[in-house]
Structure formats: C-alpha cells, structure tokens
Amino acid sequence: MAMAGVTLPKLQTIRLEYHDPGVLVMTFNRPERMNSMVPESYSEWKQVMEHTRGEPMIRVLVVTGSGRAYSAGQDLSAHAPQTTTTATTASVNQDIWRRNEVTRSLTRLLITSPIPIIAAVNGPAIGYACTTLALCDLVLSVESAMFRTPFAELAFCAEGCSSLTFPRILGPAVANDMILFGRSVNAREMHQRGFVARLVASDDQLLPTAVAVARELAGRPQEAINASRGLIRNQRYIDELLETNDAEMDELYRRMISDDAKLAVAQMFAKLQAKAKKQSVPSSKPKI
C-alpha cells in the first residue's frame, strides 16, 4: 500500500495512514475487542517499528486506538486454558517463549526508535499498552482515559521497562500502587504526575491535535530534533532501558509458564466469559 510516495505494509490488527509532511499514524484496529492485543498485534507493531527505520520520509510516529479504547492490553483468549499433557505443555511453553521474544524485540525497537513517537490515548490503556507509553516522546490523552497494569492479579510481572520508568516518572509510591496492586489511575492524575504531557478535553479533537503536533515536529530541522533527543535519551539511559527490558522479559517468561500464572489466567478467563455470557442473556423483565 502506497500513500504520497510512502509504501506502507498492509496489516490485519493495525491500520496505517500517512500524513504529509512525514507523519505516520498507527491505529490499533480491533475496536470490537477494545483493541486488546493478540500475538499478531505484537508482530505487526514490531513490523511497523522496523518499517519506520527504512522509510526516510517518515519523521514522526503517532500511535492511537480505534473506537473507545487505546488498548485493553493482552487478549487473554490467546491464553485460554486447555487440557495438556507433558508434550503439549512443552509446546505451549515454547509458544510462550516465541511470543515473549517478539515482545522483547518490539520493546527494544521502541527504546531505540530513531524518530519521535507520540501517543494519543483515546481511552483505557492497560498492560503493555500502558507501560510502553513511558517509552514515547510525548503522550496526549483524553480526560476520560484510565491507565492500569494488572500484572499481579495475573501472576505476571512488570514489563515494557515499567520497573524503571514508572518509579522515575510517577514516583515509587504510585508505581508500586499500579504495578503491585493494579490500581487504575485517571488521566488527570497521570497528567499531574508528568506521565501525560497534554490533556485534550474533546475526544474528537485528540487525533487531529496529535497529528498537528506531529506535523509541527516533522516540519522542524530534523538534525536539531535528533540532537536534542540524543541528549535526552542518551546512550547511558538507552542501555539502562535495554538492560531492564531483558531482565523483565526473562522474568516474565518464568512467570507466564508458572502454575500460579496458569491458574490466575484461567480464573480471569472464566470471569470474563461469565461476564460476557451474562451480558448476552436477554433481560427477563417485561417491557414497559
């Protein structure tokens, strides 16, 4: 797919649009599932990050979600409980390892992105979709958005470099509250604490505002922008992020194949299924 002389990959879970001069808008595009992320989502996001490195006309990346959510995080249906033997357990663990490595590589690409990344948070940002916001250069959000990292209730651990970035940006107390207790934090508090740079009052103005900001940045002298980004995101900080990413992903793999995590995911999956079933049952109350 080509737009204004820029060739873009055709993807299934992500929609891409190019805006002159030099702005690529990447939209999580599973609105019926609140843009929850399946394995293809991580692979395609990784593909986008790789593509931006080889396309000189792309100067800024804007990331947002379609519908009412930025992203609800990992789609637990990808971890639906199943009866396993020793052989299938090994196969499941190997699949988890492969997906873990895709996420590790994607996070590395976000850390080392040669172009600025602007996030336009249009609704709930949960899990990996929340933690990776701290790796963006600028975060814009609607006032109604909420941010949550439900790692503990799934028996997972911090990822997306959040064990490093959250305490530094939010402070240790709020970082612990989010990572250890899974507290939901609203956009206003995240703005007050410096995680969100700008609040946009009107939902329908979020993406136009983000694209306008991106165009402004893309139109400025790029050597100067790159120099400032290099000073802010200096090599020492990048190395620290990369080291944190590796430590988190190593531990996350151990967590995801643990009995605790399998039980927690099964319980959460059953809870979500029961909720969906209840919502699909017609009301027995007489119509008035």
C-alpha positions in Angstrom: 0.0 0.0 0.0 1.5 3.4 -1.1 0.4 6.8 0.2 2.0 10.1 -1.1 5.1 8.1 -2.3 5.4 6.3 1.0 5.0 2.5 0.9 3.2 1.1 3.9 2.7 -2.6 4.9 -0.8 -4.0 4.8 -1.7 -5.3 8.3 -4.6 -7.1 10.0 -4.7 -5.7 13.5 -3.2 -2.3 12.8 -4.3 0.5 10.5 -1.7 2.8 9.0 -2.2 6.3 7.5 0.5 8.7 6.2 0.0 12.5 6.6 2.3 15.0 4.9 4.9 16.0 5.9 6.4 12.9 7.4 3.7 11.7 9.9 2.7 8.1 10.2 -0.4 7.3 12.2 -0.6 3.8 13.6 -4.0 2.8 15.0 -4.7 -0.3 17.0 -7.6 -1.7 15.0 -9.6 -4.3 17.0 -12.3 -2.0 18.3 -14.8 -4.9 18.9 -12.2 -6.2 21.4 -11.2 -2.8 22.8 -8.0 -3.2 20.7 -6.8 -6.0 23.0 -3.6 -7.4 21.7 -3.2 -10.9 20.2 0.1 -12.3 19.1 -0.3 -10.8 15.6 -0.7 -7.3 17.2 2.8 -7.5 18.7 4.3 -8.9 15.5 2.6 -6.2 13.4 3.6 -3.4 15.8 7.2 -4.7 15.5 6.8 -4.7 11.8 5.7 -1.0 11.9 8.7 -0.1 14.0 11.1 -1.8 11.6 9.4 -0.1 8.7 9.9 3.4 10.1 13.6 2.8 10.2 13.8 2.1 6.5 11.4 4.8 5.3 13.2 8.2 5.3 10.0 10.2 4.6 8.6 9.1 8.0 9.8 11.5 10.6 7.2 11.1 13.4 5.0 8.2 14.5 1.6 8.7 16.2 0.1 5.8 18.0 -3.6 5.6 18.9 -6.6 3.3 19.1 -9.8 2.9 17.2 -13.2 3.0 19.0 -13.5 3.6 22.7 -10.1 2.2 23.9 -6.4 2.9 23.3 -5.8 -0.8 24.0 -7.1 -3.2 26.7 -3.8 -4.9 26.8 -3.2 -8.6 26.2 -6.2 -10.6 24.9 -6.5 -13.4 27.4 -8.3 -15.6 24.9 -4.8 -16.2 23.5 -4.1 -17.9 26.8 -7.3 -19.8 27.1 -6.9 -22.8 29.5 -6.6 -26.2 27.8 -6.1 -29.8 28.9 -2.4 -30.5 28.5 0.0 -33.5 28.5 3.7 -33.3 29.2 4.3 -33.0 25.4 1.7 -30.3 24.9 2.9 -28.4 27.9 6.4 -28.2 26.3 4.7 -27.0 23.1 2.7 -24.3 24.9 5.8 -23.1 26.8 7.7 -22.9 23.5 4.9 -20.8 22.0 5.0 -18.5 25.1 8.8 -18.2 24.7 8.4 -17.2 21.0 5.8 -14.6 21.8 7.9 -13.3 24.6 10.8 -12.8 22.3 8.7 -10.9 19.8 7.7 -8.6 22.7 11.3 -8.2 23.8 12.3 -7.2 20.3 9.4 -4.8 20.0 10.3 -3.1 23.2 13.9 -2.8 22.0 12.7 -1.1 18.8 10.6 1.4 20.9 13.6 2.2 23.1 15.9 2.8 20.2 13.4 4.4 17.8 15.3 6.9 15.6 12.1 9.0 15.2 9.8 10.6 17.9 6.8 8.6 19.0 3.6 10.5 20.1 0.9 8.5 21.8 -2.7 9.7 21.5 -4.5 7.9 24.3 -8.2 7.8 23.4 -9.5 5.5 26.1 -8.3 2.8 28.5 -4.6 1.9 28.3 -4.0 -1.4 30.0 -0.9 -3.6 30.5 1.7 -3.4 27.8 -0.2 -0.6 26.0 0.1 1.4 29.3 3.7 0.6 30.2 5.1 1.4 26.7 3.6 4.9 26.9 6.6 5.8 29.1 8.9 5.0 26.2 7.1 7.5 23.9 8.5 11.1 23.4 5.1 12.7 24.1 1.8 11.4 25.5 -1.5 13.1 24.8 -4.7 11.8 26.4 -8.4 12.5 26.6 -9.6 13.3 30.1 -11.7 10.2 30.3 -8.9 7.7 29.8 -7.6 5.4 32.5 -4.3 3.7 32.9 -3.8 0.3 34.5 -1.2 -2.5 34.8 -3.0 -5.7 36.2 0.2 -7.7 36.4 -0.2 -9.1 40.0 -3.7 -10.4 39.5 -2.4 -12.4 36.5 0.7 -13.6 38.4 2.8 -11.8 35.8 5.5 -9.1 36.5 6.4 -5.6 35.3 7.2 -5.3 31.6 7.7 -2.6 29.0 10.5 -1.2 31.2 7.9 -0.1 33.7 10.0 -1.3 36.6 12.4 1.5 35.7 10.3 4.2 34.0 7.3 4.2 36.4 9.2 4.9 39.6 11.1 7.7 37.9 8.1 9.4 36.3 5.4 8.7 38.8 7.4 8.2 42.0 7.9 4.9 43.8 4.6 5.1 45.7 2.3 5.4 42.7 4.5 3.0 40.7 4.1 0.4 43.4 0.3 1.1 43.6 0.0 0.4 39.9 2.4 -2.4 39.4 1.9 -4.4 42.6 -1.8 -3.6 43.3 -3.1 -2.9 39.8 -4.7 0.5 40.7 -6.4 2.3 37.9 -5.2 5.9 37.6 -7.1 8.5 35.7 -5.7 10.8 33.0 -5.8 13.9 35.2 -3.6 12.3 37.9 -1.2 10.9 35.2 -1.0 14.5 33.8 -0.3 16.0 37.2 2.5 13.5 37.7 4.1 14.1 34.4 3.3 10.8 32.6 0.8 12.5 30.3 2.1 15.8 28.7 -1.2 17.2 27.4 -4.8 16.6 28.2 -7.4 17.1 25.4 -10.9 17.8 26.6 -12.8 16.7 23.5 -12.4 13.1 22.3 -13.0 14.0 18.7 -10.1 16.5 18.9 -7.5 14.1 20.2 -6.2 12.7 16.9 -6.3 16.0 15.0 -4.4 17.6 17.9 -1.8 14.7 17.9 -1.4 14.9 14.1 -1.0 18.7 14.2 1.7 18.4 16.9 3.4 15.6 14.9 3.3 17.8 11.7 4.9 20.7 13.6 7.7 18.4 14.8 8.2 16.8 11.4 8.5 20.3 9.9 11.3 21.4 12.1 15.0 21.0 11.4 15.5 17.3 11.9 19.2 17.4 12.8 18.3 19.7 15.7 15.4 17.4 16.8 17.7 14.4 16.6 20.4 16.1 18.6 18.0 17.0 21.4 16.5 13.6 21.5 20.0 12.1 21.7 20.8 14.3 24.7 17.5 13.4 26.4 17.6 9.7 25.5 21.4 9.4 25.9 23.2 6.2 25.4 23.5 5.5 29.2 19.8 5.8 29.6 19.1 3.6 26.5 21.5 1.0 27.8 19.7 1.1 31.1 16.3 0.6 29.4 17.6 -2.3 27.3 19.0 -4.0 30.3 15.7 -3.5 32.2 13.8 -4.9 29.2 15.9 -8.1 29.2 15.5 -8.6 32.9 11.8 -8.1 32.8 11.2 -10.3 29.8 13.4 -13.1 31.3 11.3 -12.9 34.5 8.0 -12.6 32.6 8.7 -15.8 30.8 9.3 -17.6 34.1 6.1 -16.1 35.4 4.0 -17.0 32.4 4.9 -20.7 32.5 4.4 -20.9 36.2 1.4 -22.8 37.8 0.4 -19.5 39.6 0.1 -17.7 36.3 -1.8 -20.5 34.5 -4.3 -20.6 37.4 -4.7 -16.8 37.5 -5.2 -16.6 33.8 -7.7 -19.5 33.9 -9.7 -17.7 36.7 -9.6 -14.4 34.9 -10.6 -16.0 31.6 -13.6 -17.8 33.3 -14.6 -14.5 34.9 -14.6 -12.7 31.6 -16.5 -15.5 29.9 -19.2 -15.4 32.7 -19.5 -11.6 32.3 -19.8 -11.9 28.5 -22.4 -14.6 28.9 -24.4 -12.6 31.4 -24.4 -9.6 29.1 -25.6 -11.7 26.1 -28.7 -13.1 28.0 -31.8 -11.0 27.2 -33.5 -9.4 30.2 -36.5 -11.3 31.6 -38.0 -8.1 32.8 -41.3 -7.1 31.0 -41.0 -4.3 28.6 -43.0 -1.2 29.5 
